[in-house]
Amino acid sequence: MSDQDQQMEATNRFISVANELKDSGVPVHVISWSMLTAGAVYSTFSVAGNTGGLNPSGVDKVVDSFRDCMNQVQEARKAELSGAGAELENEQS
């Protein structure tokens, strides 16, 4: 299985767990921040292991990667909704 296929499978598993939490009554904003926190913790581990941390430049690289990913997701989401003829809405308050 390619890295991209493994990434998509892992992503879908995380979303499945998030949906299970939502269905059990955990607020969506709590789940979202929990996933973001888990991503920060695991990103640190993936670079520095259990005994280190990131320098400010390392934090910047992770933040830039997240920003790039977020922009890709938003563009894909807009294209998906537009292709389905849906009206695009901005974030909810």
N, C-alpha and C positions, 0 to 999 in steps of 0.2 A: 504494500500500500504506500502511495506517495506521501510525502510530508504534508502536502496540501489536503489530501484525503483524510489523513490522520487529524489534521487541524480541524477540518469541518466536522468530523465525527466527535472529537472532544468538545468542540463548541456546542454541538447539538446536545451532548450529554449535560453540559453545564446549564443550558437553557431548560432542559427537562427537569433538572433538580430545582432550578429557580421556579418553574411553574408548579412543581409539587409543593414548594414552600408557600407560594402564593395561594394555592388551593387549600392549604392548611390554615390560612388566615394571616400569614406574615405580610405586612404592607409592602407593596412593590418598591417604594423608595428605600425601605430597609434592606430588601434583597439586593437592589441595585448597588447601594453603598457597600454592602457586605461583599458582593462580587468584586467591586473595585478594590476594596481593601485586600481581599484574597489575591487579586492580581498583583498588587504592590508587594505583598509578602512573598509570593511565589516568584515574581520577577527578580527580587533581591536574591532569593535562594538560588535561582537558575544561574546567576552571575557570580555570586560570592559564596555560595554554600551555606552551611549552618553556622560558620564562625566569622563571617564578614558582613560588610555592608557596602553600599554604593557611595562613591564620591559624588560631589555635586554634578560633575560632568556625566557620570553614569545615570544619575537621576534625570538629567536633561535628555539623555538618549532614550530612556524608557518613556518619558513624557512625550517626546517627539514621536516615538513609535505609536503610542496610544492615540495621539492627535491624528496621525496619518490613518490609522485604522478606523477611528471614529468618522473621519471625513469620507473614507471609502464606504463605510456602512451607510452613511447618510445619502451619498450619491446613489448607491444601489437601491436604497429604500425609496428615494424620490422617483427613480426610474421605474421601479416596480409599481408604485402607486399611480404614476402618470400613465403607464402602459395599461393599467386596469381602468383608466378613466376616473379615478378617485380625485377628489379635491384635496390638495395638499394643505395640511395644517401645521402650525408651529407647535413648539412644546407647550404642554399643559402647565398651568400655574399650580 
